[in-house]
Amino acid sequence: MNFYVMTLFPDMIMDGLKTSITGRAIDKGILKVEAVNIRDYTNEKHGHVDDYPYGGGAGMVMQAQPICDCYDAVVKKIGDEGKKPRVIYLTPQGKVFNQSMAKEYAKEENIIFLCGHYEGVDERALELLDTENVSIGDYVLTGGELPAMIMIDCISRLVPGVLGKDESADIESFHDNLLEYPQYTRPVEYKGLEVPPILLSGHHANVEKWRREKSIERTLRVRPDLLENAVLSEKEKKYLRSLEEAAGTSDNL
């Protein structure tokens, strides 16, 4: 899978992603990450890529020309004629990124990210590139580089071969729209706290049942909004109802 990040700070992207799991996947050729400097495509003799906004206001706006020319160069490099690559613009005004979106993006071969800065990007660039506007949360950051790295990290985990075992991504948080169950390792006892005995029993069916119940409990306590779309068996729905009734928050399922 190929990620192209159009940015004013390419070193930030590459320094962040050439480590840990994504770094190993890049070294193995499973992933390709290329940070493309938008500033290299400006026609302004001093290298400027921004200007004052029409209509007045604070701050500066990134110009359409260097962004569009940078995009054209990336598309030419991809060379897949007839198929437009998906272009993601990182902005608080976009749809909030989630695991379902990551699964959808992981099916793509090429994704281009546009990282804005200053007060934003000339709207004409977004129209010409036909961007998908995506946010990572309801807050404002200095630029789009950190959100792009977060999305690439998340999407990459779903690409076959990136993780040590292909099934690893299927048992983490948000699998079946549930948060992950509690995890333990050695020693059995630490500062008066012990590993739940069922995890030491060797009874795989009981362990799995315990883990699913703990996932349901944790999701109800921390992110009850996820339960609306959770994938539960009839027994698990009954268990969830019992938890809600005990808490006085029962809803019909």
N, C-alpha and C positions, 0 to 999 in steps of 0.2 A: 504494500500500500504506500502511496506517495502523498506526502503533505508538503505544500508550498505555502510559506508564510510571507506575505508582503508586509514589510515593517520598516521602521526607521532605525531599529535597534537589532540587527541580525545576530550580533554576538550574544545578546540576552537570550534569544531563542535557542541557539545552538548550545550554549553553555548549560542551559537548563535541561535540555532533552538528551544530551549525549552522556547521560549518567544512568545508573541503575538499570531497570528493565528495558526502558526505551532505548538506552544507549547500547545495550547488548543486542537488541533487535536490529538496530541500525548497523552495527558491526557485522551482523550475520547476513545483512541484505534483505531481511524480512520487511523492514520499514525503510523508507527514504524520507528524510526531512531536509528541506532546503529553505533557508531564510533568504529572501530576496530584498535587497535594499531599495526602497522606493526612491530614495534620493538620487540613485544612479540614473534615473530616467527623467529628471527635471530638465526643462529647457532654459531655466533661469540661470544666468551666468555665475551667480554667487552660490548656487546650490540650494536655494530656498524651495520649499515644497508647500508653503502656507502663505496666506495673505489675510488682510482684514475682511471681516464679513460685510457683505452688502446689507445696508439697512442699519448698520451700527451695532454696537454691543461689545462686550468684553471678550478678550482672547482672540485667537487666530483660528482659521479654518484650513484644513488640508485641501489643496487644489486638485481638480479633477484630472488635469493633464498628466502629471507624473504617475498617478495611480492607474489610469487607463493604459498608459504606455507600458508600465510595469506588468500589468495584467496581460497585455498582448504578447509580451516577451515570454511570460510563463506558459501561456497557451501554446505558443509556437514551440517551446521546449517540450511540452507534453506530446504534441504532434498527433493527437488522436482526433483526426478530422471527422467532423459530423457529430461528435458527442461533446456537448458543452460541460466542462467540469463544474462541480458545485462550488459556489463561492460563498463563504461565510464571513459576514461582517460582525465583529464583536462589539456590541453596543447594549447599554442598559435598556434600550427601547425594544429589544428583541424578545423572542420567545425564550423562556427560561429553559436552559439545557437540562436534560435528565437522561436516565439510563436507557429509556426507550429510544430516544434520539440517537444516543451513542450506537445502539445496535443497528439502527438504520444507516448511519454514516459509515459504519464498519463494512458495509457491503460495497462501498465505492472503491474505485481504483485510484482516483485522484481527487484531492480536496484542496482548494485554495482558501487561505485565511487572509482577511484584510484587517490589519491592526490600525485603528485610528489613534490620533493624538490631538492635543490642544483642545479646541472646542468642538471637534468633530470633523466630518468629511463633507465636501461639496456634494449635495444631494444628487447632482447629475452623474457623478461617478457611480453611486449606488444604483441608479437607474440603468446606466449603460452596462454595468457588470451583472445586473439582475441578481443582486445579493440576497442571501437568506440572513436576516438579522437575528442574532442569537445573543442572549445574555447568560451570564453564569450566576446572577443573583441581583437582588434589589439594592445595589449600592454602586458607587462610582469609583473607578480606578483611574490611574494616570494614563493608561493606554491599554491597547488590546493584547499586549504580549502575554501577560499572565493568563488571561482567559484562554488564549489560543493554546498555550502549553497545557493547561488543565484539560481542555477538550481533546487534544492529541493524546495525552496520557490515558485518558478514559477510553477513547475509541481504540487505541492501540491494543489495549488489554483483550479486546474482543477479536483481534486478528489472529487466525490460527498460527501457532508457532511462537508467538510473542511471549506467552507465559510458559513456565516449565511444563505444565500439563494443560491440555486444552480444556479440561473440565474445571480448572481452577476458577475461571471467571463465572461459572454457573452456580457456585455455592457461596458467593459473597453477598454483601448487602444488596438489596433490591432484587434478588432472585425471587421470582413469583411476587414481586412488589412487597417483600418483607425485609426488615432489617436483619442483619446476621445475628446468630445466637452467640452467647458468651463462649470464649475460648480459654483453655488452660494448658499449661505445660508443667514440667518438673520444676520444683519438688511438689509432692502431694500436699504438704502442709507448709504454709509460709505466713509467719507472724499471726498465728492462730486461725488463719483462714485455710480451709481445705477444699480440694477439688471435689465436686459433687460425685458421690459414690457410683452413680450410674455410668459415669464416663470411664470408670475403672472395671466395669463388670464384664466387658468383652461381648456383651449382647448387642449386636449391631442394630437390630430392629428397635430395641428399647432406646438405644442411644439416639437413633434417628428421630424417634417419636419425641424424645425429650428436647432435642434441638429444635424441631419444628414448633413445639409448644413455647419454648423460650423465645423464638423469633416472633411468634404471634404476641406474646406478652410484651416484649420490648417495643414492637411496632405500635401496639395499642397505647403504651405509656408515653413514647417519645414522638411518634409520627402517625397518629391515628388517621390522618388524611390519606395515607397510603392504602389503608385497608379496603377502601371502596373498590379498588381494582386488584386486590390480592387474589392469587390463585390458591384456593383452599378446597380440601376435600370436605365431604359432608360432616365427617367426624371433627375436622378442624373448625368448621363453621360453628358446630355445637359447642366446642371448647371456647371459641371466641365469645359466643353469646353468654356462656357461664361467667367469663371474665367481666364482660360488660355489666351483667346483672349484679355481680358482686361489687362492682364499682358504682352501680346506680346509673349507668349510662347505656343501657341496652337499646339497641336499634334493631329493627327488623331486617333480616338478611334474605 
